[in-house]
Amino acid sequence: MKTDILIVGCGVAGLYAALNLPQNRQILMITKSDAESSDSFLAQGGICVLKNDDDYDSFFEDTMKAGHYENNRESVDIMIRSSRDVIRDLINYGVDFTKKDGELRYTKEGAHSTNRILYHEDITGEEITSKLLARVRERENITLLEYTSMEDLLVKNEECVGIVAKDQNHHIFPIQASCTLLACGGIGGLYEHSTNFPHLTGDGLAVCLKHQVELLHPDYIQIHPTTFYSSKPGRQFLISESVRGEGAHLYNKAGERFTNELLPRDLLTKEILKQMEKDQTDYVMLDMRPIGEETIREHFPHIYQHCLEEGFDPTKEPIPIVPAQHYFMGGIKVDRYSKTSMNRLYAAGETSCNGVHGANRLASNSLLESLVFAKRAALHMEEHELKYPVEQETISIDFSLYEDEKKLHDENKKMIFSEIERTRKEHE
C-alpha cells in the first residue's frame, strides 16, 4: 500500500492530525483494534484551557509544579498558549462541553489552583474523540483500517518510508508513505493492573528502539491514585480526578480521612499505598457523598452506573479504590513540531515525549497536549516533508520476522522494560 501520510493510531492525536492536513493529500490511518478502543475514549475528567490571560502564570506554575519542574518550559508555553484555538476547533467539530446559563462551565482537579477544566459529564474523552472520528469518516481523502497493527518501521537511507503492517487475517504487508506519524498510545497493556486498553503495548517505543530512534524519560510512568478496586482481571475502571476536585474524601480502614485529596497524582498515590500498608488492606475507601447526590448523578453518571453494577451505591456509601498504572509521561523524543530524531517520522500523543508533563502529568493536560502537538506535526509535515515526497519503490520484507506474534510481543516487552530500568538507574 502507498499513501502520502500514514498515521498509526486513531485516538485524539491521530484524528486531529488527520483533520489538520490538506484534503488533497491521501491519508491512511491504521488502528490495532476497533476505532473506538483508544485510551482517548476513556478520558473522564476533562481538558484544560487557558480561560483568560490572567490565568497564564497560574496554569504554567501548576503544570511545572506537578511535573516536579522537570518539564520542558517551551513545550508547556506552547501548549498553554495554543489551548484556546484547540477548544475553538473542537467546538466547531461538534464537541459539546458542559455549559451553565449558556457559558462554558469549568471544573477543578488535583494540583490545579483554580477551575480551568472543560468537561462533558464524566466522559469528556469519549465526547471529543467520537466527534473527531465522525469528522474523519466524512473526509474522502482519509482511509481508516481497523484491526491492523504496526510490526516494524520501513527505513531507507536513514529515513522512515513507512511501516510493516499486519491485518486481522495475519497478512503481513508494507505501507509506504512520505510521512509517518506514530500516535499509537502508551504502555498500559504491558502491566497487570492498568486503566489502559490491553492492546496498547508500547508498539511505537519498540519499533523506535529497534531503529535507534531517540526516546526520552521512558521511566516516567504515572500511577493513577483512584481506580475502582476489583478482583476481576482486565482493565481497571478509572474514578476521575474530578470526583476529588468536586469534594470527595478518602478514608482509611477506620473511616478517617488520612491525606489531602488534591495532592498531585504521584504524591497522593504514595499516601494511599502507605495507608494500605498500614491498614493491611488491598484498597482504601473513597466517599463521594460530600459532593451531593445531584452532582454524582449529573456530573458523574457513568462512574455512578459502574459503581452500581459493582454492588456499591456512591450516593449512600464509600467505594473501594486502589492505584493503578495510568499514563506514560516518557516516550519517543520529539521537538516542538513533534518530529523525532529520524527524518520523515513524527510522534504525538501518549507515545511521544516533548517534555510537557515533566516527571508527573497534571490532571487533564493529556488531551490538550495530544491535540496541540498533533496539529503542529500536521502543519510541519505539510510545510516541510511533503514538499519532497519519497520515491516509493518495491520493498522486500523478511516475513518470517513477524509471524510469531507471541515471540515478537515478548521480545518487545523485554526490550521496553529493559530501557525503562536502564533510564531509572541513570536517574537514581
C-alpha positions in Angstrom: 0.0 0.0 0.0 1.2 3.5 -0.7 0.0 6.9 0.7 1.1 10.4 1.3 0.7 10.3 5.1 0.5 7.3 7.3 -0.9 7.7 10.8 -0.6 4.8 13.3 -3.4 5.1 15.9 -6.8 6.8 15.9 -7.0 8.5 19.3 -7.3 12.3 19.6 -3.7 12.8 18.4 -4.1 10.8 15.2 -7.6 12.0 14.4 -6.8 15.7 14.9 -3.6 15.5 12.9 -5.5 14.0 10.0 -8.1 16.8 10.2 -5.4 19.4 10.1 -3.8 18.0 6.9 -4.9 19.3 3.4 -7.7 17.4 1.8 -5.7 17.0 -1.4 -3.4 14.6 0.5 -4.0 10.9 0.7 -4.0 9.9 4.4 -4.1 6.3 5.6 -4.8 5.6 9.3 -4.5 2.2 11.0 -5.5 1.1 14.4 -4.7 -2.1 16.2 -8.2 -2.7 17.4 -11.6 -1.1 16.5 -11.6 2.7 16.1 -13.4 3.2 19.5 -10.9 1.3 21.5 -8.3 4.1 22.1 -7.5 5.4 25.5 -8.7 8.8 24.3 -12.2 7.4 24.6 -11.6 6.6 28.3 -10.6 10.1 29.5 -13.1 11.1 32.0 -12.2 14.3 33.8 -11.8 16.9 31.1 -9.4 19.1 29.1 -7.5 22.1 30.4 -7.7 25.5 28.8 -6.3 29.0 29.4 -9.6 30.6 30.3 -8.2 34.1 30.4 -4.8 35.8 30.2 -4.7 36.3 33.9 -4.6 32.5 34.4 -1.4 32.0 32.3 1.1 32.2 35.2 -1.0 30.0 37.4 -1.6 27.4 34.7 2.1 27.4 33.9 3.2 27.0 37.5 0.6 24.3 38.2 1.9 22.3 35.3 5.5 22.8 36.3 5.0 22.0 40.0 3.1 18.8 39.2 5.9 17.8 36.9 8.5 18.5 39.7 9.9 21.2 37.5 11.4 18.7 35.1 9.1 19.9 32.3 10.3 21.5 29.1 9.3 25.1 29.6 9.0 25.9 25.9 6.6 22.9 25.4 4.5 24.0 28.4 4.3 27.5 27.0 3.3 26.3 23.5 0.6 24.0 25.0 -1.0 26.7 27.2 -0.9 29.4 24.5 -2.4 27.1 21.9 -5.2 25.8 24.1 -8.0 28.3 23.2 -7.5 27.7 19.5 -7.8 23.9 20.1 -11.0 24.4 22.1 -12.5 26.6 19.4 -11.7 23.8 16.8 -13.3 21.2 19.0 -16.5 23.2 19.4 -16.6 23.7 15.6 -16.2 20.0 15.2 -19.3 19.5 17.3 -17.9 18.8 20.8 -20.5 19.6 23.4 -18.8 20.9 26.6 -20.9 21.4 29.7 -22.4 24.8 30.0 -24.3 26.8 32.6 -26.6 29.7 31.6 -25.1 29.5 28.1 -21.5 29.8 29.3 -18.8 27.2 29.4 -18.5 25.6 32.8 -15.1 24.8 34.4 -14.2 22.3 37.0 -11.1 21.7 39.1 -8.9 18.6 39.7 -6.0 17.7 41.9 -2.9 20.1 41.9 -4.9 22.8 40.0 -5.0 26.2 41.8 -8.3 27.2 40.0 -11.1 25.9 37.9 -9.9 25.7 34.3 -11.1 22.3 33.0 -13.8 21.9 30.4 -15.8 18.7 30.5 -18.7 16.7 29.2 -20.3 14.7 32.1 -17.6 12.2 33.1 -16.9 11.0 29.5 -15.0 14.0 28.1 -12.6 11.8 26.2 -15.4 9.9 24.5 -17.2 13.2 23.6 -14.1 14.7 22.0 -12.8 11.5 20.3 -16.1 10.4 18.9 -16.8 13.8 17.3 -13.3 13.9 15.8 -13.7 10.3 14.5 -17.0 11.3 12.9 -15.4 14.2 11.1 -12.5 12.0 9.9 -15.0 9.5 8.5 -16.6 12.3 6.4 -13.3 13.0 4.6 -12.9 11.3 1.3 -9.1 11.6 1.4 -8.8 9.6 4.7 -8.9 5.8 4.8 -9.1 4.1 8.2 -8.1 0.5 8.6 -9.2 -1.2 11.8 -7.6 -4.3 13.3 -4.3 -3.5 11.6 -1.1 -3.5 13.7 2.4 -2.0 13.1 5.1 -4.6 13.3 8.1 -2.5 12.3 9.3 0.7 10.5 10.4 0.7 6.9 13.7 2.6 6.8 15.7 3.6 3.8 18.7 5.9 3.7 18.1 6.7 7.4 14.6 8.0 6.6 11.3 6.4 7.6 9.4 5.5 4.4 6.5 3.7 6.1 5.9 0.6 8.2 5.4 -3.2 8.1 1.8 -3.9 8.9 -0.3 -6.9 9.8 -4.1 -7.2 9.3 -6.6 -9.3 11.3 -6.0 -12.2 9.0 -2.3 -12.2 9.9 -1.4 -11.0 6.4 1.9 -9.1 6.6 2.4 -6.2 4.1 4.4 -2.9 3.7 2.7 0.5 3.8 4.9 3.1 2.1 4.4 6.8 3.0 6.2 10.1 2.6 5.5 10.9 6.2 4.6 8.7 9.1 3.0 9.8 12.4 3.1 7.5 15.4 0.1 8.2 17.6 -0.3 4.7 19.0 -0.8 5.3 22.7 1.0 4.2 25.8 2.3 1.1 27.5 -0.5 0.1 29.9 -1.0 -3.3 28.2 2.4 -4.4 29.5 1.1 -4.1 33.1 -1.1 -6.5 35.1 -3.1 -3.6 36.5 -3.8 -0.6 34.3 -6.5 1.8 33.3 -5.4 1.4 29.6 -6.8 -0.9 26.9 -4.7 -4.1 27.0 -3.7 -3.9 23.3 -1.7 -0.7 24.0 1.7 -2.3 24.4 4.2 0.4 23.5 4.5 -0.6 19.9 5.8 2.8 19.0 8.6 2.6 21.5 9.5 -0.9 20.4 10.0 -0.1 16.7 11.9 3.1 17.7 14.2 1.1 20.0 14.9 -1.3 17.1 16.0 1.5 14.8 17.8 3.7 17.3 15.2 6.5 17.3 15.8 8.5 20.4 13.5 8.1 23.5 13.1 10.5 26.4 12.3 9.6 30.0 10.8 6.1 29.4 10.9 5.6 33.2 8.4 8.4 33.8 5.3 6.3 34.3 2.2 7.7 36.1 0.1 5.7 38.5 -3.4 7.0 38.9 -4.3 7.1 42.6 -8.0 6.2 42.3 -9.3 3.3 40.2 -12.2 1.1 41.3 -10.9 -1.9 43.3 -11.9 -5.2 41.8 -10.5 -8.7 42.0 -11.7 -9.3 38.4 -9.0 -9.5 35.7 -8.7 -6.9 33.0 -8.7 -3.1 32.7 -9.1 -1.1 35.9 -12.1 1.3 35.9 -10.9 4.9 36.5 -12.5 7.1 39.1 -11.9 10.5 37.7 -9.8 13.1 39.4 -12.8 15.4 39.1 -14.6 13.4 41.8 -12.0 14.6 44.3 -11.9 18.0 42.7 -15.6 18.4 43.5 -15.1 17.4 47.1 -14.9 13.6 47.6 -13.0 12.3 50.6 -10.5 9.4 51.1 -10.9 7.2 54.2 -8.7 4.6 55.9 -9.9 1.4 57.4 -11.2 3.3 60.5 -13.3 5.6 58.3 -11.0 8.6 58.9 -9.5 11.0 56.3 -5.8 10.5 56.1 -4.5 12.9 53.4 -5.2 15.9 51.2 -7.2 14.5 48.3 -6.0 17.2 45.9 -2.3 16.3 46.0 -0.6 15.7 42.7 -1.1 12.1 41.5 2.3 10.7 42.3 2.2 12.1 45.9 -1.4 11.0 46.5 -0.6 7.6 45.2 2.3 7.3 47.7 -0.1 8.3 50.6 -2.7 5.8 49.6 -0.1 3.0 49.3 1.3 3.9 52.6 -2.1 3.8 54.2 -2.9 0.4 52.6 0.3 -1.0 54.1 -0.5 0.5 57.5 -4.1 -0.9 57.4 -3.0 -4.2 55.8 -5.8 -3.8 53.2 -5.9 -4.1 49.4 -7.7 -0.7 49.0 -8.8 2.5 50.7 -12.3 4.0 50.6 -13.5 7.0 48.5 -16.6 8.8 49.8 -18.5 10.7 47.1 -21.3 11.7 49.4 -19.9 15.1 50.2 -20.4 16.0 46.5 -24.1 15.6 46.8 -26.5 13.2 45.2 -27.5 15.5 42.3 -23.8 16.2 41.3 -23.0 12.5 41.4 -25.9 11.6 39.1 -25.5 14.5 36.7 -21.7 15.2 36.6 -20.6 11.6 37.1 -23.4 9.4 35.6 -21.1 6.7 34.1 -19.0 6.4 37.3 -22.3 6.2 39.3 -23.6 3.5 37.0 -20.4 1.4 37.1 -20.4 1.5 40.9 -24.0 0.3 41.0 -23.0 -2.6 38.7 -20.3 -3.5 41.1 -22.7 -3.5 44.0 -22.0 -0.1 45.5 -24.2 3.0 45.6 -21.9 6.0 45.9 -24.8 8.2 46.9 -25.2 6.1 50.1 -21.7 4.6 50.8 -18.0 4.9 50.1 -16.4 2.8 47.3 -13.1 0.8 47.4 -10.3 2.3 45.3 -6.7 1.3 44.5 -3.9 3.0 42.5 -3.1 1.5 39.0 -0.8 2.3 36.1 -2.4 5.1 34.1 -0.2 7.3 31.9 3.2 7.3 30.2 4.9 10.7 30.5 8.0 9.5 28.7 8.2 8.2 25.2 9.6 8.9 21.7 11.6 12.1 21.9 10.2 14.8 19.8 10.8 18.5 19.2 8.3 21.4 19.3 6.9 20.2 15.9 6.5 16.6 17.1 9.4 15.5 14.9 11.5 12.5 16.0 15.2 12.0 15.6 14.5 10.1 12.3 13.6 12.0 9.2 10.0 11.8 8.0 9.0 10.2 11.3 6.7 12.1 13.8 5.1 11.1 17.0 2.3 12.6 19.0 0.0 11.8 22.0 1.0 9.4 24.8 3.6 7.6 22.7 5.7 10.8 22.4 7.6 12.9 24.8 8.1 16.6 24.3 8.7 17.3 28.0 5.3 19.0 28.7 4.5 16.7 31.6 7.9 16.5 33.3 8.1 13.7 35.9 4.3 13.7 36.7 1.4 14.8 34.5 -1.0 17.5 35.7 -4.6 16.2 35.6 -6.4 16.9 32.3 -3.4 18.1 30.4 -3.2 14.9 28.4 -5.9 15.6 25.9 -4.8 19.1 25.4 -1.1 18.2 24.9 -2.0 15.5 22.4 -4.2 17.8 20.3 -1.8 20.8 20.4 1.3 18.8 19.2 -0.6 16.6 16.8 -1.7 19.8 14.9 1.9 21.1 15.0 3.0 17.8 13.5 0.4 18.0 10.7 1.4 21.6 9.8 5.1 20.8 9.9 4.7 17.8 7.6 2.9 19.9 5.0 5.3 22.8 5.2 8.5 20.7 5.0 8.5 16.9 4.4 5.6 16.6 1.9 7.1 19.1 -0.4 9.7 16.5 -1.2 7.9 13.1 -1.4 10.0 9.9 -1.2 10.3 7.6 -4.2 8.0 4.7 -3.4 9.8 1.7 -4.8 9.1 -2.0 -4.4 10.3 -3.1 -0.9 11.1 -6.7 0.0 10.3 -7.9 3.6 11.5 -10.9 5.5 8.0 -12.1 6.6 9.5 -14.7 8.9 10.5 -11.9 11.4 6.9 -11.1 12.1 5.0 -14.4 12.0 5.4 -15.5 15.7 3.2 -12.9 17.4 3.8 -14.1 21.0 7.6 -14.2 20.5 7.5 -10.7 19.0 5.4 -9.3 21.8 7.6 -10.9 24.5 10.8 -9.5 22.8 9.2 -6.0 22.6 8.1 -6.1 26.3 11.5 -7.2 27.4 13.2 -4.5 25.3 10.9 -1.8 26.6 11.2 -2.7 30.3 15.0 -3.0 29.9 15.1 0.5 28.6 12.8 1.7 31.4 15.1 0.1 34.0 18.2 1.4 32.4 17.0 5.0 32.5 15.6 4.6 36.0 19.1 3.6 37.2 20.5 6.6 35.4 18.1 9.0 37.2 18.9 7.4 40.6 
